[in-house]
Amino acid sequence: MINYDEKIPNNVGLADNRTLQRALEHWQPEFQSWWADMGPEGTTNHDVYLRTAISVDPKGWAHFDYVKMPDYRWGIFLAPAEAGRKVNFGAHKGEAAWQDVPGEYRPNLRRLIVTQGDTEPASVEQQRHLGLTAPSLYDLRNLFQVNVEEGRHLWAMVYLLHAYFGRDGREEAEALLERRSGDADNPRILGAFNEKTPDWLSFFMFTYFTDRDGKYQLASLAESGFDPLARTCRFMLTEEAHHMFVGESGVGRVIQRTCDAMNELRTDDPAKLRAAGVIDLPTIQRYLNFHFSVTMDLFGADVSSNAATFYSTGLKGRFDETKIGDDHLLAGASYPVLEVRGGALQAVEVPALNALNEKLRDDYIRDAAAGVERWNRIPEKAGIPFRLRVPHKAFHRKIGPLAAVHVDPDGHVVDAATWAKHEREWLPSAEDRAFVASLMGRVAEPGRFANWIAPPARGINNQPVDFAYVRFG
């Protein structure tokens, strides 16, 4: 029997909801079994300095203490209700936000929640082995923080399925624990969540680029006319920010260490830098190209009737929907998407309702590119004339009409022979990945860091950098 007050911090009235209790009593052992099988490897006895959300007020959502991860309290939280909230877009614009699932939209709402929910355990599975090669206790702690919060986000989506979708919801919640990232027979729903995260450079790129996609997807769902979904996603966004911090600061520290080595050795020769045990900047660019392009596909097809339906029916809005100064109906509006015409990319106007994936992708690109510019200040400050950049959004696409053509990082359509000739310049090769893998090895002494990454500027929660963020049992 679950002790609801102690074990599951919540603000959804769990202690008084027998139906929800019964559903979770059935699901929680399966979750714990999944965590044991697919969560961070070999960590049962680690005491980890973790942040736990115990309420939604400013002091309560960031409670820090040592916790053994299997004992982490995966709470269920919704952001505070907004009095008189309305549906802010689509055909139901101006109506009261729904507190229950509209019958006619039940399948589409369930599909949106399941798709979002499926990404949460997927990333935990992708990162399962990384704890064995953490470059420091500080980084190990950050990895585990990301893992437990992805687990909590799974709980958030499972709560919605259990509380609002009856038997169908319970079956979907069970299926979330049955799929496996990269499994040939039962893979995760979205392609990027079936890619491997084999090393820490990949992890930092994933948390910078792919978790940023999560920010934009959650922000769009936070606009939903279905109020419980909107409130759930608003609270999840507070935790997603830390994941992107882990990615941005992590890649930045890799760049810093490389720039330091370049100046110490007075060379930009990748071979000499690799011999010195740091990751050369062209390799970092190729990793960036890969993770950016894989994430581009997460936004879906450039032209999508499903996206139009989700918007028109008030289920999923745009990023910062209420801050956009249009009619929030989009009837008669258009938006540019890319097509290949005459052997080149060309922007063509399509109905804005059908281009909502592209609009969200463009919002994301501006945000992601701004962070890359922040990374560029590091070589700039070190006097190194090298600039990282995001590739063209049509580069290396696997979804939509652009998947049928080869596009270089500058946005030029190229033939298959040209692509094959330059692919190793643009994307990580097997040799690149083998080299990065060769650097991976656990550093487990407080205050020590692997040679290929610089220490952070400051610790977590005002703790010193050499704090014992993980204690091994």
Solvent accessible surface area in square Angstrom, and as a share of the most:
residue,aa,sasa,rsa
1,M,190,0.85
2,I,17,0.09
3,N,79,0.41
4,Y,21,0.08
5,D,106,0.55
6,E,106,0.47
7,K,116,0.49
8,I,2,0.01
9,P,12,0.08
10,N,39,0.20
11,N,61,0.31
12,V,29,0.17
13,G,43,0.42
14,L,0,0.00
15,A,55,0.42
16,D,132,0.68
17,N,55,0.28
18,R,120,0.44
19,T,85,0.50
20,L,4,0.02
21,Q,7,0.03
22,R,129,0.47
23,A,9,0.07
24,L,1,0.00
25,E,47,0.21
26,H,107,0.48
27,W,1,0.00
28,Q,29,0.13
29,P,73,0.46
30,E,62,0.28
31,F,1,0.00
32,Q,91,0.40
33,S,60,0.39
34,W,5,0.02
35,W,15,0.05
36,A,75,0.58
37,D,79,0.41
38,M,43,0.19
39,G,0,0.00
40,P,11,0.07
41,E,54,0.24
42,G,62,0.60
43,T,7,0.04
44,T,90,0.52
45,N,84,0.43
46,H,16,0.07
47,D,33,0.17
48,V,0,0.00
49,Y,16,0.06
50,L,0,0.00
51,R,22,0.08
52,T,8,0.05
53,A,3,0.02
54,I,65,0.33
55,S,34,0.22
56,V,39,0.22
57,D,70,0.36
58,P,118,0.74
59,K,188,0.80
60,G,6,0.06
61,W,62,0.22
62,A,34,0.26
63,H,84,0.38
64,F,48,0.20
65,D,73,0.38
66,Y,51,0.20
67,V,30,0.17
68,K,71,0.30
69,M,0,0.00
70,P,54,0.34
71,D,90,0.47
72,Y,8,0.03
73,R,81,0.30
74,W,15,0.05
75,G,0,0.00
76,I,1,0.01
77,F,2,0.01
78,L,9,0.04
79,A,11,0.08
80,P,89,0.56
81,A,69,0.54
82,E,99,0.44
83,A,105,0.81
84,G,64,0.61
85,R,19,0.07
86,K,99,0.42
87,V,1,0.01
88,N,40,0.21
89,F,0,0.00
90,G,3,0.03
91,A,86,0.67
92,H,36,0.16
93,K,93,0.39
94,G,47,0.45
95,E,83,0.37
96,A,70,0.54
97,A,9,0.07
98,W,37,0.13
99,Q,108,0.48
100,D,94,0.49
101,V,17,0.10
102,P,21,0.13
103,G,57,0.55
104,E,120,0.54
105,Y,29,0.11
106,R,77,0.28
107,P,79,0.49
108,N,40,0.21
109,L,0,0.00
110,R,54,0.20
111,R,122,0.44
112,L,17,0.08
113,I,0,0.00
114,V,11,0.06
115,T,39,0.23
116,Q,17,0.08
117,G,0,0.00
118,D,2,0.01
119,T,17,0.10
120,E,6,0.03
121,P,0,0.00
122,A,0,0.00
123,S,2,0.01
124,V,1,0.00
125,E,13,0.06
126,Q,18,0.08
127,Q,1,0.00
128,R,45,0.17
129,H,112,0.50
130,L,4,0.02
131,G,5,0.05
132,L,81,0.41
133,T,38,0.22
134,A,0,0.00
135,P,1,0.00
136,S,1,0.01
137,L,6,0.03
138,Y,4,0.02
139,D,2,0.01
140,L,2,0.01
141,R,2,0.01
142,N,3,0.02
143,L,1,0.00
144,F,0,0.00
145,Q,0,0.00
146,V,0,0.00
147,N,0,0.00
148,V,0,0.00
149,E,1,0.00
150,E,6,0.03
151,G,0,0.00
152,R,1,0.00
153,H,0,0.00
154,L,0,0.00
155,W,4,0.01
156,A,1,0.00
157,M,0,0.00
158,V,0,0.00
159,Y,14,0.05
160,L,0,0.00
161,L,0,0.00
162,H,13,0.06
163,A,40,0.31
164,Y,49,0.19
165,F,1,0.00
166,G,31,0.30
167,R,174,0.63
168,D,63,0.33
169,G,0,0.00
170,R,93,0.34
171,E,89,0.40
172,E,43,0.19
173,A,0,0.00
174,E,47,0.21
175,A,22,0.17
176,L,0,0.00
177,L,12,0.06
178,E,105,0.47
179,R,35,0.13
180,R,61,0.22
181,S,28,0.18
182,G,48,0.46
183,D,53,0.27
184,A,103,0.80
185,D,137,0.71
186,N,60,0.31
187,P,57,0.36
188,R,4,0.01
189,I,81,0.41
190,L,49,0.24
191,G,50,0.48
192,A,7,0.06
193,F,15,0.06
194,N,40,0.20
195,E,71,0.32
196,K,173,0.73
197,T,10,0.06
198,P,73,0.46
199,D,1,0.01
200,W,1,0.00
201,L,0,0.00
202,S,1,0.00
203,F,0,0.00
204,F,1,0.00
205,M,0,0.00
206,F,8,0.03
207,T,0,0.00
208,Y,0,0.00
209,F,0,0.00
210,T,6,0.03
211,D,9,0.05
212,R,12,0.04
213,D,8,0.04
214,G,11,0.11
215,K,47,0.20
216,Y,8,0.03
217,Q,25,0.11
218,L,1,0.00
219,A,13,0.10
220,S,0,0.00
221,L,5,0.03
222,A,12,0.09
223,E,25,0.11
224,S,0,0.00
225,G,0,0.00
226,F,0,0.00
227,D,4,0.02
228,P,5,0.03
229,L,0,0.00
230,A,0,0.00
231,R,43,0.16
232,T,1,0.00
233,C,0,0.00
234,R,69,0.25
235,F,8,0.03
236,M,0,0.00
237,L,45,0.22
238,T,54,0.31
239,E,2,0.01
240,E,7,0.03
241,A,55,0.43
242,H,25,0.11
243,H,0,0.00
244,M,19,0.09
245,F,93,0.39
246,V,3,0.02
247,G,0,0.00
248,E,37,0.17
249,S,29,0.19
250,G,1,0.01
251,V,0,0.00
252,G,8,0.08
253,R,18,0.07
254,V,0,0.00
255,I,0,0.00
256,Q,65,0.29
257,R,50,0.18
258,T,0,0.00
259,C,0,0.00
260,D,53,0.28
261,A,3,0.02
262,M,16,0.07
263,N,76,0.39
264,E,120,0.54
265,L,87,0.43
266,R,217,0.79
267,T,25,0.15
268,D,104,0.54
269,D,52,0.27
270,P,53,0.33
271,A,69,0.54
272,K,122,0.52
273,L,2,0.01
274,R,57,0.21
275,A,93,0.72
276,A,40,0.31
277,G,15,0.15
278,V,0,0.00
279,I,0,0.00
280,D,0,0.00
281,L,3,0.01
282,P,47,0.29
283,T,0,0.00
284,I,0,0.00
285,Q,29,0.13
286,R,36,0.13
287,Y,0,0.00
288,L,0,0.00
289,N,6,0.03
290,F,30,0.13
291,H,12,0.06
292,F,1,0.00
293,S,1,0.01
294,V,23,0.13
295,T,0,0.00
296,M,0,0.00
297,D,15,0.08
298,L,15,0.08
299,F,7,0.03
300,G,20,0.19
301,A,35,0.27
302,D,1,0.01
303,V,74,0.43
304,S,14,0.09
305,S,79,0.51
306,N,66,0.34
307,A,13,0.10
308,A,13,0.10
309,T,56,0.33
310,F,20,0.09
311,Y,1,0.00
312,S,37,0.24
313,T,23,0.13
314,G,0,0.00
315,L,0,0.00
316,K,40,0.17
317,G,8,0.07
318,R,16,0.06
319,F,46,0.19
320,D,53,0.28
321,E,0,0.00
322,T,82,0.48
323,K,160,0.68
324,I,42,0.22
325,G,87,0.84
326,D,59,0.31
327,D,66,0.34
328,H,23,0.10
329,L,78,0.39
330,L,11,0.06
331,A,82,0.63
332,G,88,0.85
333,A,40,0.31
334,S,64,0.42
335,Y,43,0.16
336,P,56,0.35
337,V,3,0.02
338,L,23,0.12
339,E,60,0.27
340,V,55,0.32
341,R,122,0.45
342,G,90,0.87
343,G,51,0.49
344,A,53,0.41
345,L,34,0.17
346,Q,87,0.39
347,A,62,0.48
348,V,18,0.10
349,E,111,0.50
350,V,23,0.13
351,P,83,0.52
352,A,11,0.09
353,L,41,0.20
354,N,37,0.19
355,A,0,0.00
356,L,20,0.10
357,N,26,0.13
358,E,1,0.01
359,K,42,0.18
360,L,13,0.07
361,R,0,0.00
362,D,22,0.12
363,D,15,0.08
364,Y,0,0.00
365,I,32,0.16
366,R,151,0.55
367,D,30,0.16
368,A,0,0.00
369,A,29,0.23
370,A,44,0.34
371,G,0,0.00
372,V,2,0.01
373,E,79,0.35
374,R,90,0.33
375,W,4,0.02
376,N,3,0.01
377,R,151,0.55
378,I,34,0.17
379,P,1,0.01
380,E,114,0.51
381,K,187,0.79
382,A,29,0.22
383,G,65,0.63
384,I,17,0.09
385,P,139,0.88
386,F,57,0.24
387,R,130,0.48
388,L,1,0.01
389,R,119,0.44
390,V,28,0.16
391,P,6,0.04
392,H,57,0.26
393,K,36,0.15
394,A,1,0.01
395,F,0,0.00
396,H,29,0.13
397,R,10,0.04
398,K,140,0.59
399,I,70,0.36
400,G,28,0.27
401,P,83,0.52
402,L,2,0.01
403,A,43,0.34
404,A,91,0.71
405,V,42,0.24
406,H,68,0.30
407,V,1,0.00
408,D,15,0.08
409,P,16,0.10
410,D,78,0.41
411,G,13,0.13
412,H,114,0.51
413,V,41,0.23
414,V,26,0.15
415,D,90,0.47
416,A,66,0.51
417,A,76,0.59
418,T,46,0.26
419,W,23,0.08
420,A,72,0.56
421,K,155,0.66
422,H,48,0.21
423,E,68,0.31
424,R,151,0.55
425,E,102,0.46
426,W,35,0.12
427,L,12,0.06
428,P,18,0.11
429,S,15,0.09
430,A,80,0.62
431,E,94,0.42
432,D,6,0.03
433,R,65,0.24
434,A,64,0.50
435,F,31,0.13
436,V,0,0.00
437,A,55,0.43
438,S,82,0.53
439,L,36,0.18
440,M,28,0.13
441,G,35,0.34
442,R,89,0.32
443,V,17,0.10
444,A,41,0.31
445,E,93,0.42
446,P,69,0.43
447,G,36,0.35
448,R,127,0.46
449,F,30,0.13
450,A,12,0.09
451,N,77,0.39
452,W,4,0.02
453,I,3,0.01
454,A,9,0.07
455,P,78,0.49
456,P,14,0.09
457,A,93,0.72
458,R,178,0.65
459,G,12,0.12
460,I,15,0.07
461,N,69,0.35
462,N,153,0.79
463,Q,48,0.21
464,P,75,0.47
465,V,39,0.22
466,D,84,0.43
467,F,44,0.18
468,A,33,0.26
469,Y,1,0.00
470,V,3,0.02
471,R,115,0.42
472,F,82,0.34
473,G,84,0.80
